[in-house]
Amino acid sequence: MQSALKRETITIRDFAFGGEAVGNLADGRVAFVRGAMPGERVEIEIVAEHKNFARGKLVGVVAASPERIEVDCPYFADCPGCSYRHTPYAMELAAKLGQLDTFLNRNCEEKCELLPPVGAASRNAWRNRLRFHSDGGGTFGYRMADNRSLIGIPRCLLATEKLNARVATLQIPKDFHGTFALDECAEKGAVSDFDDDAPETLTGRLGDLGTFRYRRGGFFQTNEAIAATLARRVVDEVKKFNPDFLLELYCGVGVFSILAAREMPRLHCVGVEFDRHAVKHAIGNARRYRVGDRCGFFAGDAADAPARYASFGKRLKTMVIVDPPRTGLGRKLTQSLLQSAPQRIVYVSCGADTLRRDLDELTVKYRALHSTLLDMFPGTAHFESLTVLEKRDPIL
């Protein structure tokens, strides 16, 4: 017979990076629990124990915070997608800003200025792409916290209305096992991977900045409103610095370079992206916006690009934009940037922890001027940030 799991009552003091609430067990170890909030006394069931910390499952709220709100999603307790639906949005945004500040400035003598965060207009109806899993039998849903079980969700509050309407009628083959996507395309509406007439090329919109074509299954930002604001902020930084040459790494379908070139007639850009399909669409997008003569896009390893184009930086005022996946830049690229030494770097990050790691490498030659949090994923544990790095003056 399996023994009952240990239970404790703890006081919650903060939110941790990743969206879990954090308190301490009676023995002093840190305890992480989802669904609680600062100031509350909660009973937890300890489901995983480690030397210095433990993870618990929320059993009950002994003393609730006066700021706790009613959860509007019936799947919140089981679905790991959202972390903050039981809190006011202002608390979520403040928690995320505090997490970014900790990664940027904790134990750092040289502080990075945090600019006012860009919050979302709503926690709901922003996600324009859904990814579902199926274990066969024609059923599909999201993976639960154990990364094994499936939970069927006929309506996700994060998703746009067009996607939810399609989910309600979507049927998939009974013999399908794996992952599939449902995308909202600016021209086609909701598109499933199983549609016989599903186009290979989709169109994503960035507010009033325009539309960009990308390959179905490829990357495009899931939150149109915040993505448009991010793009606008990046272009503003480029215009402020006014470089002669712009190198965009992890360029995707070329959004930042193309938008900057549209507004800066003398700017020349090179974008590098590992995904050859994305590069093909970047070239096409540049032609559509009539900047193809000043925007070149190439498939390759981003880590090799700074050295390849270092000669431009030696004779031209150069800026580099990096927008890596959550794994960050990595040592190979940070060292390449240090060797080529562009005058300014704009770092778009979706992982504050890997951003900190990369800044530790780059601090030899760069200082972080300022950073802005953009809540691209409201309700969830994730957020985006835009950090501007300036090359230090050489020591004489």
Buried (B, 14 or more C-beta within 10 A) or exposed (E): EEEEEEEBBBBBEBBBBEBBBBBBBEEEBBBBBBBBBBBBBBBBBBBEBEEEBBBBBBBEBEEBBEBBEEBEBEBBEEBBBBBBBBBEBEBBBBBBBBBBBEBBBEEBEEEBEBBEBBBBEEBBBBBBBBBBBBEEEEBBBBBBBEEEEBBEBEBBBBBBEBBBBBBEEBEBEEEBEEEBEBBBBBEBEBBBBEBEEBBEBBBBBBEEBBEBBBBBEBBBBBBBBBBBBBBBBBBEBBEEBEBBBBBBBBBBBBBBBBBBBBEBEEBBBBBBBEBEBBBBBBBBBBEBBEBBEBBBBBBBBBBEBBEBBBEBBEEBBBBBBBBBEEEBBBEEBBBBBBEBBBBBBBBBBBBBEBBBBBBEBBBEBBBBBBBBBBBBBBBBBBBBBBBBBBBEEEEE
